[in-house]
């Protein structure tokens, strides 16, 4: 297979101007001074991962209560409770790993990836083991509760964004 068409280079503005190496051009990104960084950080307050975990747990337990009231089934309630655990426990691993200080951005990215892979592995393992842990497992109850708990992350971000405005 041969390439007969013209090659596209991205971004076109850099190709046309010769790049960012021109002496008269300012770099596209400027480093912030410590004072400027402090102002930006104070304008964007952090949302604690422990608070999000607490919200997931509360919403999950409310979902368990609704499923129990709706179905009056102990198996459905246990399945829903296991769905809460399949979200909250792996997220606790991630939160624990991410709340430690790291000295570099590369270290922080590597730490995040490692803990995220551990969280995903723990979640998958819990779901694979679910039929053995909960006899007579109700997959709909487990999956509904799991989905509701996962959506709490988006709710927490939306709530944080609303507080900023």
N, C-alpha and C positions, 0 to 999 in steps of 0.2 A: 504494500500500500504506500503510495507516494503522496506527499503533501504538495498540492499545486496552488493552494490559496495563500493569500497574504497572511503573515503571522500577526496576531494581535498582541500588543504589549500593554500591560496594565500597571499603573494608571496612565492614560494617554497624556495627561498634563506633565508628568515627569519625563516622558520620552520627548515631548515637544520642547521642554525647557532645559533638558539636559540633567534633570535631577535636582536634589537639594544641596548639591555641592557648590552652587554659585555663591560667591563671596557676599553679594548684596542681599541675598535672601535670608530671612530668619528661618530657623528650623521649625518644623510643623508643631512640635511640642516643646513647651518650656517647663523646666523643673520649678516646682513651687518652693518658696522659702518656707522655713519652719512656721513662721507666723501665718502665711497664707494657707498652709496645710492645716493648721489648727482651726482657722476660720471655716474651711470647707468641712472638716471633720465635725465641728460643732453644729453646722447647718444640716448634716445628715446623721442623726443619731442612730446608733447601732441597735438592731433588734436582737435580743439575746436568744441563742438557739434553745436555751432551757425554757424560755417563755413559750416559744413555738412548740416545744415538746409538751409542755403543760397544756397548751391549747389543744394539741392533738389528742392527748389523753382524755381531757374533759369532753371534747366532741365525740371521741370514740365511745366513751362510756354512755353518753346520751344516746348514741346510735344503738348500743347494746340494749339499753332500756327500751327504746322504741321497738326493736326487733322482738324482745321478750314479750312486751305488751301486745304486739301485733300477732305473734305466732303462738304465744303461751307454751313454747317449746324450750326445754332445757338444753337440748342439743343445738338448736339455732342460737341460743344465747351464748353457749360455750364456743360455738364456731365464730360468732361475732366478736367475742372477747379475744379469741386467738387472732382474729384479723387485726384488732387493735395492737396486740403484742407484736405481730409481724411488721408493723410500721414503727411503733414507738421504740422497741428494744434496739433494732438496728440503727435508728436515728440517734439513740443515746450513745452508741458507739462512735458515730460520726461527731456528735457534739463534744464528747469527751476528748476525742483526738484533735478537734479543731480549736479548742479553747486554750491550748498551750501556746506560748510565745515561740515565734520562729524569727531568726535573725535576718533571713533574706527572702526575697520574693520567690526565688527558685525553690527554696526550701519549703515555703508555704504552699506553692503549687504542687510539689511532690507529696507533701504531707496530705493535702486535700485529696489528691488522686488515690493515694494509698488507703486512706480511711474510707473514701467513697467506694472503692472496690471491696473493702471489707464489709461495708454496710450492704452493698448489693448481694454479696455472697451470703451473708447472714440472712437476708430477706428470702433469697431463693431457697436456702436450706430449710428455713422455717416453713415455707410453703410446700416444699417436697415432703417434709415430715408431718404436715398437718393431718393427713388421714390416720397416721399412726398415733398421734398425740390426742386427737379428739375422735373418740369412737362415734361412728355414724355421722361424720362431718357433713354439715350443710354448706356446700360451696357458695350458694347465693348469699347466705348471711355473711360468710367470711369475706367474700369479694366486695359486697356492698360496703361493709364497714371499713375494709382496707382502702377502697376508693375514697370514701368520705374523709378518712384520716389523712390520706395523701393530699387531698384538696385543701386541707387546713394550711399548708405551706403558702398557697396562693392567697388565701384569706388573710394570713398574717402579713404578707407583702402589701396587699391592698389596704389593710388597716394602717400599716406604717405609712404608706403613701398619703392616705387621707389625713393622718396626724400631721404630716409635713405641710400640707396645704393649710 
